[in-house]
Amino acid sequence: MSTLNLTLLTDLYELTMMQGYFKTKNREMVVFDAFYRCNPSDGGYAVCAGLEQVIDYIKHLHFDQDDIQYLRSLGIFEEDFLEYLSSFQFSGNIYAIPEGTVIFPREPLIKVIAPIMEAQLIETAILNIINHQSLIATKAARVCYAAQGDGVMEFGLRRAQGPDSGTYGARAAVIGGCVATSNVLAGQMFDIPVRGTHAHSWIMSFPDEYTAFKTYADLYPSACILLVDTYDTLKSGIPNAIRVFQEQKEAGIPLTFYGIRMDSGDLAYLSKKARKMLDAAGFPDAVISASNDLDEYLIESLKLQGATITSWGVGTNLITSRDCPAFGGVYKLAAIQNEDGVFVPKIKLSENTEKVTNPGNKTVYRVYEKASGKVKADLICLVGETFDESRDLRLFDPLETWKKTRLKGGSYTLRELLVPVFQNGQCVYESPSVMDIQAYCTREKDTLWNETKRFVNPHHIYVDLSDQLYQMKTKLFDEMSNKNE
């Protein structure tokens, strides 16, 4: 992203529609919402990520001469439109939910208010960036929850779907809770911790396992995690690792960060045996690290089996979100500004109730239970609506309207989630560092009930509509349905 002009990172139909708008509607102002419909992996929440890269994309959005020449070569764009593109700059407003925030289906993650040509152009890139990083951040949050406070390292670069997925996926994984990544480029780009040990090939390149361990320990005495399953974990690997640790201790070398890693076998059984062996040898603080196609379900199972693993290396299943490889975010028109400057709401209908969009120029409030600080619900409302926390608040599910609850005044607090990012084409938001986003995400996850975090049949946080928005949606729905009769 730092070396490529990503302006043409878009679907062709965005540009053909853009030319159509140029010929007919030109500067008509619109509202588009980016949101998603279902939580990944049938979970109870997701984690928003990727905003910094969206900002970078918008800041550098321009068509250079090579872009114009390529579009001209397609034979479908007229010269007056290409001339317009040659001086194109984004001039609109963008609001977004900050990275690291826990999010729920159907609420706007990004809201774009801009001339329709500009808003249409940026659809594909926004979805590409937000969908990918939110997916991986969510997966990482689930894996870290399963690890119950143990460190989780992301090391899936070699299995990622290309360099960008591996690098930006590592960024998202750290936002979601991983303590480090093996990806050195990601470490450099985002100033995040990098860690690694050694491969089986290191062991195999020496005459014997002990010599390989000893050489590695001499090179990296303060970061000595030894891979013990190249030959025989219990009979060879762990005894040789213990021998090296004893020699370091006798030589007066501080054992600051040391231990073993296992990448195969019955991890529950082997880790318990390893713990006993290490403890008996006088190394109760030695790390026991494990890898081998781990995910949140396997880690949870190993925990239940009493595995003594204290550090987890998670690769393929994290960086690809293997069980749920797509986030499913969409980008829908919500309103068009009329000649009087009023935004006229627009709605998309569908035979699938959950695909009917929420119209209008909206914002999102998070509703917290005051006593616990936990998330009670999210409330989508129209911009300009106000709420008094001292008064009762009625909430209801917009799809299953019989599900209602009333929060007593004074028992809840509200926080608006969408913040300004671009105003009149100028960026007004400064992205925090990745590690600051991670710390914020940790606080966000703490606002979730444990019932929402569980992997099987989680409790779902309701995303409700304000009465005013619900009435608007119902009216539009009826009007559009009557037109189609």
MIKOLSE-342724 format. One record per residue (C-alpha): x, y, z. Coordinates in steps of 0.02 Angstrom, whole numbers, plus 50000, padded with zeros to 5 digits. Each point is the difference from the previous one (the first is absolute). Last residue first. Layout:
# residues N
{{X, Y, Z}} ...
This chain:
# residues 485
{{47579, 49772, 49696}} {{50177, 50069, 49978}} {{49956, 50178, 50046}} {{49910, 49940, 50155}} {{50158, 49910, 50059}} {{50104, 50157, 49976}} {{49880, 50106, 50102}} {{49982, 49868, 50137}} {{50189, 49980, 50017}} {{50024, 50187, 49999}} {{49874, 50021, 50142}} {{50075, 49856, 50100}} {{50175, 50071, 49982}} {{49945, 50174, 50055}} {{49906, 49928, 50149}} {{50153, 49898, 50050}} {{50113, 50151, 49984}} {{49889, 50104, 50114}} {{49976, 49860, 50126}} {{50188, 49976, 50010}} {{50064, 49840, 49922}} {{50076, 49857, 50097}} {{50160, 49900, 49986}} {{49976, 49861, 50125}} {{50152, 49918, 50078}} {{49997, 49815, 49961}} {{50029, 49868, 50134}} {{50117, 49870, 49931}} {{49938, 49831, 49936}} {{50171, 49917, 50001}} {{50157, 50108, 50001}} {{49975, 50096, 50162}} {{50037, 50187, 49994}} {{49820, 50061, 50014}} {{49968, 49894, 50155}} {{50159, 50072, 50074}} {{49915, 50170, 49994}} {{50089, 50129, 49894}} {{50071, 50160, 50074}} {{50168, 49913, 50028}} {{50015, 49978, 49812}} {{50002, 50189, 49983}} {{50137, 50020, 50130}} {{50107, 49874, 49905}} {{49959, 50091, 49838}} {{50065, 50164, 50075}} {{50164, 49914, 50047}} {{50012, 49927, 49824}} {{49966, 50171, 49924}} {{50141, 50071, 50105}} {{50113, 49860, 49937}} {{49950, 50038, 49821}} {{50043, 50183, 50022}} {{49853, 50120, 50002}} {{49927, 50067, 49838}} {{49985, 50188, 49990}} {{49832, 50064, 49941}} {{49958, 50163, 49910}} {{50047, 49944, 49824}} {{49950, 50129, 49871}} {{49875, 49961, 49861}} {{49867, 50117, 50064}} {{50013, 49919, 50172}} {{50083, 49831, 50012}} {{50008, 49888, 50155}} {{49856, 50060, 50107}} {{49950, 49875, 50137}} {{49865, 49867, 50000}} {{49977, 49911, 50167}} {{49891, 50117, 50103}} {{50005, 49947, 50182}} {{49847, 49977, 50111}} {{49982, 49958, 50186}} {{49874, 49891, 50091}} {{49907, 49981, 50165}} {{49962, 50186, 50023}} {{49833, 49987, 49909}} {{49936, 49822, 50005}} {{50038, 49894, 49850}} {{49847, 49930, 49911}} {{50009, 49837, 49904}} {{49919, 49933, 49844}} {{50003, 49841, 49896}} {{49830, 50010, 49915}} {{50083, 50097, 49860}} {{50093, 49851, 49930}} {{50090, 50087, 49857}} {{50023, 50172, 50078}} {{50038, 49926, 50172}} {{49933, 50117, 50132}} {{50069, 50127, 50122}} {{49905, 50126, 50106}} {{50105, 50124, 50099}} {{49937, 50070, 50164}} {{50058, 50176, 50041}} {{50156, 50059, 50091}} {{50108, 49952, 49853}} {{49912, 50129, 49892}} {{50009, 49959, 49816}} {{50020, 50113, 49848}} {{49963, 49970, 49816}} {{50098, 50113, 49884}} {{50072, 49864, 49890}} {{49872, 49861, 49988}} {{50012, 49851, 50116}} {{50088, 49832, 50015}} {{50004, 49940, 50180}} {{50123, 49870, 50063}} {{49955, 49888, 50146}} {{50043, 49959, 50182}} {{50188, 50012, 49990}} {{50079, 49974, 50171}} {{50051, 50140, 50119}} {{49931, 49896, 50143}} {{49887, 50122, 50094}} {{49974, 50122, 49857}} {{49943, 49872, 49872}} {{50072, 50068, 49841}} {{49909, 50057, 49842}} {{50108, 50032, 49849}} {{49935, 50136, 49885}} {{50007, 49994, 49810}} {{49973, 50137, 49870}} {{49885, 50017, 49852}} {{49963, 50097, 49842}} {{49851, 49905, 49931}} {{49946, 49822, 49963}} {{50035, 49833, 50086}} {{50018, 49864, 49870}} {{49888, 49849, 49969}} {{50122, 49854, 49992}} {{49948, 49927, 50168}} {{49823, 49980, 49936}} {{50051, 49890, 49854}} {{49873, 50034, 49861}} {{50097, 50161, 49978}} {{49972, 50187, 50001}} {{50132, 50135, 49989}} {{49954, 50164, 50084}} {{50033, 50183, 49964}} {{49980, 50147, 50119}} {{49990, 50178, 49930}} {{50142, 50105, 50072}} {{49945, 50182, 50006}} {{50108, 50130, 49913}} {{49850, 50086, 49920}} {{50046, 49931, 49829}} {{49992, 49822, 50066}} {{50137, 49901, 50086}} {{49997, 49813, 49967}} {{49992, 49871, 50140}} {{50050, 49822, 50051}} {{50100, 49929, 49855}} {{50079, 49835, 50051}} {{50174, 49932, 50028}} {{50018, 49818, 50054}} {{50110, 49903, 50122}} {{50003, 49812, 49984}} {{50147, 49957, 50111}} {{50072, 49860, 49893}} {{50106, 49846, 50039}} {{49894, 49927, 50141}} {{50074, 49833, 50058}} {{50173, 50044, 49936}} {{50015, 50174, 50070}} {{50146, 50009, 49877}} {{50128, 50079, 50119}} {{49925, 49908, 50149}} {{49977, 49822, 49938}} {{50167, 50003, 49911}} {{50108, 50063, 50142}} {{49973, 49994, 50187}} {{50146, 49988, 50120}} {{49940, 49981, 50178}} {{50090, 50033, 50163}} {{49965, 49928, 50173}} {{49968, 49818, 49958}} {{49964, 49894, 50153}} {{49858, 49903, 49918}} {{49864, 49960, 50126}} {{49880, 49917, 49878}} {{49882, 50150, 50010}} {{50143, 50113, 49946}} {{50036, 49885, 49854}} {{49818, 50010, 49946}} {{49999, 50190, 50007}} {{50161, 50004, 49898}} {{49923, 49881, 49874}} {{49844, 50106, 49982}} {{50092, 50166, 49991}} {{50116, 49940, 49862}} {{50161, 49900, 49994}} {{50074, 49918, 49845}} {{50160, 49942, 50089}} {{50069, 50125, 50128}} {{50050, 49985, 50181}} {{50105, 50094, 50127}} {{50050, 49939, 50171}} {{50092, 50143, 50085}} {{50125, 49958, 50137}} {{49950, 50076, 50168}} {{50003, 49834, 50094}} {{50179, 49963, 49946}} {{50075, 49899, 50141}} {{50025, 49833, 49912}} {{49842, 49929, 50080}} {{49902, 50150, 49937}} {{50062, 49975, 49822}} {{49959, 49815, 50000}} {{49828, 50024, 50079}} {{49958, 50139, 49878}} {{50057, 49896, 49852}} {{49888, 49854, 50049}} {{49851, 50117, 50012}} {{50047, 50081, 49834}} {{50018, 49832, 49914}} {{49829, 49937, 50052}} {{49906, 50158, 49952}} {{50102, 50027, 49841}} {{49972, 49826, 49932}} {{50130, 50004, 49861}} {{50072, 50144, 49901}} {{50072, 50176, 50009}} {{50070, 50007, 50175}} {{50097, 50150, 50065}} {{50114, 50007, 50151}} {{50056, 50126, 50129}} {{50095, 50160, 50026}} {{49976, 50184, 50036}} {{50111, 50073, 50135}} {{50113, 49851, 50038}} {{50148, 50102, 50061}} {{50168, 49925, 49947}} {{50100, 49956, 50155}} {{50092, 49856, 49917}} {{49910, 49876, 50112}} {{49832, 50071, 49942}} {{50050, 49990, 49818}} {{50058, 49820, 50023}} {{49837, 49955, 50086}} {{49898, 50079, 49859}} {{50099, 49901, 49871}} {{49973, 49835, 50092}} {{49814, 50040, 50018}} {{49987, 50026, 49812}} {{50088, 49834, 49969}} {{49880, 49910, 50118}} {{49849, 50085, 49917}} {{50048, 49952, 49822}} {{50069, 49824, 50025}} {{49888, 49877, 50091}} {{49846, 50109, 50024}} {{49992, 50093, 49834}} {{50081, 49870, 49887}} {{50082, 50057, 49836}} {{49956, 50177, 49946}} {{49880, 50024, 50146}} {{50098, 50113, 50118}} {{50001, 50173, 49920}} {{50101, 50107, 50121}} {{49943, 50170, 50064}} {{50153, 50103, 50048}} {{49969, 50186, 49998}} {{50125, 50071, 50125}} {{50139, 49875, 49958}} {{49984, 50026, 49812}} {{50164, 49948, 49917}} {{50062, 49885, 50138}} {{49826, 49924, 50014}} {{49996, 49966, 49813}} {{50169, 49913, 50004}} {{49950, 49895, 50150}} {{49835, 49947, 49922}} {{50082, 49948, 49837}} {{50140, 49910, 50092}} {{49872, 49906, 50106}} {{49899, 49947, 49848}} {{50145, 49917, 49909}} {{50119, 50024, 49854}} {{49920, 50168, 49958}} {{49894, 50045, 49848}} {{49854, 49896, 50064}} {{49974, 50110, 50151}} {{49996, 50160, 49897}} {{49889, 49913, 49870}} {{49871, 49966, 50136}} {{49974, 50188, 50006}} {{50055, 50135, 50121}} {{49923, 50121, 50123}} {{49901, 50153, 49953}} {{49936, 50166, 50063}} {{49951, 50170, 49933}} {{49920, 50138, 50103}} {{49900, 50135, 49907}} {{50069, 50160, 49925}} {{49874, 50000, 49856}} {{50111, 49995, 49846}} {{50154, 49922, 50079}} {{49909, 49864, 50096}} {{49889, 49966, 49850}} {{50157, 49977, 49896}} {{50071, 49882, 50132}} {{49849, 49885, 49998}} {{50019, 49880, 50148}} {{49866, 50097, 50092}} {{49980, 50056, 50180}} {{49886, 50007, 50152}} {{49842, 49954, 49904}} {{49847, 50094, 50064}} {{49882, 50048, 49858}} {{50108, 50151, 49955}} {{50148, 49881, 49988}} {{49902, 49890, 49880}} {{49950, 50152, 49895}} {{50181, 50050, 49974}} {{50047, 49820, 49958}} {{49858, 49995, 49874}} {{50069, 50159, 49923}} {{50165, 49910, 49970}} {{49939, 49826, 49954}} {{49854, 50060, 49896}} {{50112, 50125, 49911}} {{50136, 49871, 49964}} {{49884, 49867, 49926}} {{49858, 49890, 50058}} {{50081, 49962, 50168}} {{50084, 49831, 50031}} {{50180, 50063, 50010}} {{49946, 50150, 50103}} {{49907, 49898, 50132}} {{50103, 50039, 50154}} {{49884, 50091, 50120}} {{50059, 49980, 50180}} {{49877, 49970, 50141}} {{50054, 50036, 50180}} {{49899, 49914, 50135}} {{49857, 50102, 50072}} {{49862, 49873, 49979}} {{50064, 49923, 49837}} {{49820, 49980, 49939}} {{49975, 50188, 50011}} {{50159, 50025, 49900}} {{49935, 49888, 49861}} {{49833, 50092, 49996}} {{50084, 50171, 49995}} {{50116, 49939, 49862}} {{49852, 49944, 49895}} {{49918, 50170, 50021}} {{50160, 50092, 49953}} {{50015, 49886, 49847}} {{49824, 50036, 49938}} {{50009, 50185, 50040}} {{50163, 50010, 49901}} {{49927, 49918, 49846}} {{49829, 50081, 49993}} {{50065, 50174, 50040}} {{50130, 50003, 49862}} {{49901, 49920, 49858}} {{49840, 50088, 50051}} {{50082, 50171, 49997}} {{50089, 49960, 49837}} {{49840, 49947, 49913}} {{49890, 50145, 50054}} {{50122, 50143, 49963}} {{49935, 50039, 49826}} {{49816, 50008, 50049}} {{50024, 50133, 50133}} {{50101, 50107, 49880}} {{49872, 49992, 49860}} {{49855, 50026, 50121}} {{50070, 50161, 50070}} {{50045, 49962, 50180}} {{49937, 49940, 50168}} {{50084, 49835, 50042}} {{49956, 49902, 50157}} {{50116, 49865, 50062}} {{49962, 49863, 50125}} {{49812, 50027, 49979}} {{49901, 49880, 50111}} {{49924, 49846, 49919}} {{50094, 49868, 50098}} {{50101, 50036, 50159}} {{50162, 50086, 50044}} {{50138, 49992, 50129}} {{50111, 50152, 49977}} {{50182, 49967, 49958}} {{50002, 50124, 49858}} {{49891, 50153, 50023}} {{49821, 49998, 49933}} {{49999, 50111, 49846}} {{49940, 50164, 49927}} {{50051, 50060, 49828}} {{49965, 50169, 49920}} {{50024, 50044, 49817}} {{50127, 50084, 49886}} {{50099, 49854, 49929}} {{50114, 50065, 49864}} {{49991, 49975, 49812}} {{50107, 50107, 49885}} {{50030, 49868, 49866}} {{49830, 49923, 50036}} {{49910, 50151, 49927}} {{50103, 49987, 49841}} {{49955, 49817, 49989}} {{49816, 50047, 50012}} {{50017, 50130, 49862}} {{50095, 49874, 49895}} {{49869, 49863, 50002}} {{50024, 49832, 50085}} {{49960, 49833, 49920}} {{50149, 49970, 49884}} {{50102, 49903, 50127}} {{50157, 50091, 49940}} {{49936, 50163, 50074}} {{49996, 49918, 50172}} {{50181, 49948, 49979}} {{50053, 50173, 49944}} {{49911, 50080, 50147}} {{50084, 49883, 50123}} {{50172, 50028, 49922}} {{49969, 50187, 50010}} {{49965, 49997, 50185}} {{49826, 49982, 50075}} {{49992, 50055, 50180}} {{49956, 49931, 50172}} {{50150, 50023, 50114}} {{49907, 50065, 50152}} {{49855, 49881, 49971}} {{50113, 49846, 49999}} {{50096, 50055, 50154}} {{49837, 50027, 50093}} {{49937, 49828, 49949}} {{50167, 49928, 50059}} {{49979, 50081, 50170}} {{49821, 49937, 50009}} {{50049, 49817, 49980}} {{49921, 49922, 50155}} {{49830, 49978, 50083}} {{49983, 49853, 50118}} {{49853, 49879, 49987}} {{49865, 49939, 50118}} {{49899, 49849, 50058}} {{50080, 49870, 49891}} {{49929, 49895, 49859}} {{50177, 49988, 49930}} {{49992, 50181, 49940}} {{49854, 50107, 50061}} {{49861, 50023, 49874}} {{49931, 50151, 49904}} {{50145, 50118, 49968}} {{50010, 50189, 49983}} {{50060, 50137, 49882}} {{49873, 50141, 49986}} {{49982, 50121, 49854}} {{49926, 50175, 50011}} {{49977, 50105, 49844}} {{50038, 50171, 49927}} {{49958, 50031, 49815}} {{50153, 50078, 49917}} {{49984, 49922, 49825}} {{49827, 49924, 49981}} {{49990, 49964, 49814}} {{50163, 49987, 49902}} {{50115, 49990, 50151}} {{49880, 49876, 50081}} {{50016, 49888, 49848}} {{50189, 50018, 50005}} {{49998, 49948, 50182}} {{49889, 49853, 49959}} {{50130, 49942, 49874}} {{50138, 50031, 50128}} {{49917, 49903, 50141}} {{49955, 49866, 49872}} {{50183, 49967, 49969}} {{50029, 49945, 50179}} {{50128, 50099, 50096}} {{50185, 49998, 50042}} {{50026, 50125, 49860}} {{50040, 50137, 50126}} {{50125, 49888, 50089}} {{50157, 50095, 49951}} {{50133, 49878, 50058}} {{50153, 50029, 50109}} {{49931, 50024, 50175}} {{49854, 49882, 49968}} 
